């Protein structure tokens, strides 16, 4: 059985997110609309 879950997150310090990604050697986050399970989202962070 499938479940649809809605989550909400707030990025309060984008510079800290960028710094953490750099420190962990992860790709820099990109703030852009993205699609998840045929639902379009905007103003959220998604990996490059």
Backbone as CSV, one residue per row, in Angstrom:
resi,resn,N_x,N_y,N_z,CA_x,CA_y,CA_z,C_x,C_y,C_z
1,UNK,0.840,-1.165,0.000,0.000,0.000,0.000,0.892,1.238,0.000
2,UNK,0.565,2.195,-0.858,1.333,3.442,-0.937,0.758,4.479,0.016
3,UNK,1.634,5.320,0.491,1.222,6.409,1.364,1.784,7.703,0.801
4,UNK,1.004,8.725,0.818,1.470,10.052,0.412,1.661,10.864,1.671
5,UNK,2.848,11.424,1.804,3.197,12.185,2.996,3.602,13.583,2.564
6,UNK,3.166,14.563,3.299,3.547,15.937,3.017,4.483,16.406,4.124
7,UNK,5.614,16.974,3.719,6.555,17.511,4.695,6.837,18.972,4.366
8,UNK,7.223,19.706,5.374,7.593,21.101,5.178,8.892,21.352,5.933
9,UNK,9.836,21.949,5.244,11.100,22.296,5.873,11.395,23.770,5.607
10,UNK,12.121,24.374,6.489,12.565,25.756,6.330,14.082,25.780,6.428
11,UNK,14.708,26.406,5.448,16.155,26.622,5.500,16.348,28.036,6.014
12,UNK,16.813,28.143,7.243,16.950,29.469,7.863,18.329,30.068,7.665
13,UNK,19.307,29.232,7.357,20.665,29.738,7.139,21.267,29.045,5.921
14,UNK,20.960,29.549,4.714,21.461,28.889,3.505,22.987,28.851,3.420
15,UNK,23.654,29.820,4.009,25.123,29.814,3.996,25.647,28.641,4.817
16,UNK,24.986,28.310,5.919,25.386,27.153,6.724,25.184,25.854,5.944
17,UNK,24.117,25.771,5.161,23.875,24.580,4.338,24.982,24.429,3.299
18,UNK,25.326,25.513,2.644,26.402,25.482,1.645,27.716,25.090,2.300
19,UNK,27.998,25.638,3.468,29.229,25.316,4.192,29.270,23.841,4.594
20,UNK,28.160,23.323,5.075,28.100,21.907,5.471,28.312,20.998,4.269
21,UNK,27.709,21.338,3.139,27.906,20.536,1.928,29.363,20.551,1.497
22,UNK,29.987,21.697,1.583,31.411,21.802,1.229,32.261,20.960,2.167
23,UNK,32.002,21.045,3.457,32.764,20.304,4.454,32.607,18.791,4.269
24,UNK,31.398,18.363,3.885,31.123,16.939,3.666,31.440,16.482,2.245
25,UNK,31.960,17.410,1.438,32.306,17.136,0.040,31.093,16.646,-0.755
26,UNK,29.974,17.308,-0.514,28.737,17.039,-1.243,28.532,18.141,-2.274
27,UNK,27.756,17.880,-3.321,27.490,18.943,-4.294,26.776,20.120,-3.625
28,UNK,27.080,21.285,-4.114,26.440,22.495,-3.590,24.941,22.447,-3.873
29,UNK,24.101,22.769,-2.895,22.648,22.720,-3.121,22.202,23.802,-4.104
30,UNK,21.140,23.519,-4.787,20.582,24.441,-5.760,19.143,24.729,-5.365
31,UNK,18.786,25.990,-5.269,17.413,26.338,-4.938,16.655,26.491,-6.251
32,UNK,15.756,25.529,-6.503,15.002,25.531,-7.746,13.763,24.658,-7.596
33,UNK,12.770,24.895,-8.433,11.603,24.009,-8.415,12.003,22.594,-8.812
34,UNK,11.335,21.618,-8.259,11.602,20.230,-8.640,10.311,19.443,-8.591
35,UNK,10.325,18.293,-9.238,9.131,17.468,-9.296,9.365,16.180,-8.533
36,UNK,8.410,15.830,-7.687,8.482,14.611,-6.898,7.135,13.915,-6.995
37,UNK,7.123,12.707,-7.530,5.891,11.922,-7.661,4.776,12.689,-8.375
38,UNK,5.127,13.297,-9.483,4.184,14.018,-10.339,3.551,15.242,-9.663
39,UNK,4.147,15.724,-8.594,3.681,16.939,-7.930,4.796,17.964,-8.034
40,UNK,4.496,19.106,-8.568,5.521,20.136,-8.754,5.660,20.964,-7.482
41,UNK,6.890,21.217,-7.109,7.173,22.013,-5.930,8.052,23.183,-6.337
42,UNK,7.995,24.269,-5.584,8.836,25.416,-5.921,9.429,26.006,-4.652
43,UNK,10.508,26.783,-4.858,11.199,27.453,-3.760,11.716,26.463,-2.722
44,UNK,12.164,25.319,-3.163,12.724,24.317,-2.277,14.123,23.969,-2.739
45,UNK,14.900,23.428,-1.849,16.251,23.046,-2.194,16.245,21.643,-2.765
46,UNK,16.997,21.452,-3.815,17.142,20.147,-4.440,18.607,19.969,-4.804
47,UNK,19.127,18.738,-4.697,20.517,18.516,-5.094,20.692,18.743,-6.583
48,UNK,21.881,19.165,-6.974,22.171,19.394,-8.406,22.222,18.058,-9.113
